[in-house]
Amino acid sequence: MPKNFRPSIVFFCALILIGANSVGQLGAEPVKIIANDFAHAQAQADGLTIIDVRTPNEWRQSGMPAGAKGATIYRGKDQSDFLAEIAKITGGDKAAPVALICAHGVRSARAAEILSKAGYRQVYDIKGGMLGDRQSRGWTASNLPIRPCDKC
């Protein structure tokens, strides 16, 4: 067996692993995390649509960010309903900037990943969500405007 046989196999296996890790990334834009006050300012400037991905029950309990649209992430077994709601909100424009918010940031991060993989190019995740997390205050604690959700 030649001396360089093992390194060539290692190199080949590394290329396969790199390729396998990249397949899921093809076409997906990176998701950016933004602060809630920045998201609010951008939405006020009419350059960003905030989408609350929580459930209607949560919207009723705590309200929604003022001006936000609602699109529940876990409505069915697959994400086709969620993607249809987002398409309706954005008018089908996958270049439209959207910022996602949930209770603490877990669902919004998942929703941002789904949108990015679906071809949306300007997807933002609002840090800390409505209620905050270990690293940041939420929308509510930051005293940002909230509207009641009467039609939920």
SULBEL-V420172 format. One record per backbone hydrogen bond with DSSP energy under -0.5 kcal/mol. NH is the residue of the N-H (numbers start at 1). CO is the residue of the C=O. If there is no record, write none. Layout:
nh=(NH & NH)
co=(CO & CO)
//
This chain:
nh=(5 & 8 & 9 & 10 & 11 & 12 & 13 & 14 & 15 & 16 & 17 & 18 & 19 & 20 & 21 & 22 & 23 & 24 & 25 & 26 & 26 & 28 & 29 & 32 & 34 & 39 & 40 & 41 & 42 & 43 & 44 & 45 & 46 & 47 & 48 & 49 & 50 & 51 & 52 & 53 & 53 & 59 & 60 & 61 & 62 & 63 & 64 & 66 & 68 & 69 & 71 & 73 & 75 & 76 & 83 & 84 & 85 & 86 & 87 & 88 & 89 & 90 & 91 & 92 & 93 & 94 & 96 & 98 & 99 & 100 & 101 & 109 & 110 & 111 & 112 & 113 & 114 & 115 & 116 & 117 & 118 & 119 & 120 & 121 & 122 & 124 & 125 & 126 & 126 & 127 & 127 & 129 & 130 & 131 & 132 & 132 & 133 & 139 & 140 & 142 & 143 & 144 & 147 & 150 & 152)
co=(2 & 4 & 5 & 6 & 7 & 8 & 9 & 10 & 11 & 12 & 13 & 14 & 15 & 16 & 17 & 18 & 19 & 20 & 22 & 22 & 23 & 25 & 116 & 123 & 125 & 35 & 36 & 37 & 38 & 39 & 40 & 41 & 43 & 42 & 42 & 97 & 48 & 99 & 69 & 51 & 101 & 55 & 56 & 57 & 58 & 59 & 147 & 145 & 65 & 50 & 52 & 53 & 73 & 78 & 79 & 80 & 81 & 82 & 83 & 84 & 85 & 86 & 87 & 87 & 90 & 92 & 93 & 122 & 49 & 124 & 51 & 105 & 106 & 107 & 108 & 109 & 110 & 111 & 112 & 113 & 114 & 116 & 115 & 94 & 94 & 98 & 32 & 100 & 124 & 34 & 125 & 126 & 102 & 103 & 103 & 128 & 136 & 129 & 130 & 138 & 140 & 139 & 64 & 148 & 149)
//
